[in-house]
């Protein structure tokens, strides 16, 4: 049951990262088209949003990687002990 939730979380993280990329792109395009915005503001939103998506997605996948490494270590120690 635990594996189901971990696999579901991995898929959910992938969907969230894609949605964040789409949201950043849409907001940047909207800012470029608005009268108060402009190309510079749109480009700033695009660069800042891209950094945010990379950092957040990287941290989420890092946490999953820590879980997988801990599980493998526990399995190896249990096999060695038993």
Secondary structure as a PSIPRED ss2 file (coil, helix, strand):
# PSIPRED VFORMAT (PSIPRED V4.0)

   1 X C   1.000  0.000  0.000
   2 X H   0.000  1.000  0.000
   3 X H   0.000  1.000  0.000
   4 X H   0.000  1.000  0.000
   5 X H   0.000  1.000  0.000
   6 X H   0.000  1.000  0.000
   7 X H   0.000  1.000  0.000
   8 X H   0.000  1.000  0.000
   9 X H   0.000  1.000  0.000
  10 X H   0.000  1.000  0.000
  11 X H   0.000  1.000  0.000
  12 X H   0.000  1.000  0.000
  13 X H   0.000  1.000  0.000
  14 X H   0.000  1.000  0.000
  15 X H   0.000  1.000  0.000
  16 X H   0.000  1.000  0.000
  17 X H   0.000  1.000  0.000
  18 X H   0.000  1.000  0.000
  19 X H   0.000  1.000  0.000
  20 X H   0.000  1.000  0.000
  21 X H   0.000  1.000  0.000
  22 X H   0.000  1.000  0.000
  23 X H   0.000  1.000  0.000
  24 X H   0.000  1.000  0.000
  25 X H   0.000  1.000  0.000
  26 X H   0.000  1.000  0.000
  27 X H   0.000  1.000  0.000
  28 X H   0.000  1.000  0.000
  29 X H   0.000  1.000  0.000
  30 X H   0.000  1.000  0.000
  31 X H   0.000  1.000  0.000
  32 X H   0.000  1.000  0.000
  33 X H   0.000  1.000  0.000
  34 X C   1.000  0.000  0.000
  35 X C   1.000  0.000  0.000
  36 X C   1.000  0.000  0.000
  37 X C   1.000  0.000  0.000
  38 X C   1.000  0.000  0.000
  39 X H   0.000  1.000  0.000
  40 X H   0.000  1.000  0.000
  41 X H   0.000  1.000  0.000
  42 X H   0.000  1.000  0.000
  43 X H   0.000  1.000  0.000
  44 X H   0.000  1.000  0.000
  45 X H   0.000  1.000  0.000
  46 X H   0.000  1.000  0.000
  47 X H   0.000  1.000  0.000
  48 X H   0.000  1.000  0.000
  49 X H   0.000  1.000  0.000
  50 X H   0.000  1.000  0.000
  51 X H   0.000  1.000  0.000
  52 X H   0.000  1.000  0.000
  53 X H   0.000  1.000  0.000
  54 X H   0.000  1.000  0.000
  55 X H   0.000  1.000  0.000
  56 X H   0.000  1.000  0.000
  57 X H   0.000  1.000  0.000
  58 X H   0.000  1.000  0.000
  59 X H   0.000  1.000  0.000
  60 X H   0.000  1.000  0.000
  61 X H   0.000  1.000  0.000
  62 X H   0.000  1.000  0.000
  63 X H   0.000  1.000  0.000
  64 X H   0.000  1.000  0.000
  65 X H   0.000  1.000  0.000
  66 X H   0.000  1.000  0.000
  67 X H   0.000  1.000  0.000
  68 X H   0.000  1.000  0.000
  69 X H   0.000  1.000  0.000
  70 X H   0.000  1.000  0.000
  71 X H   0.000  1.000  0.000
  72 X H   0.000  1.000  0.000
  73 X H   0.000  1.000  0.000
  74 X H   0.000  1.000  0.000
  75 X H   0.000  1.000  0.000
  76 X H   0.000  1.000  0.000
  77 X H   0.000  1.000  0.000
  78 X H   0.000  1.000  0.000
  79 X H   0.000  1.000  0.000
  80 X H   0.000  1.000  0.000
  81 X H   0.000  1.000  0.000
  82 X C   1.000  0.000  0.000
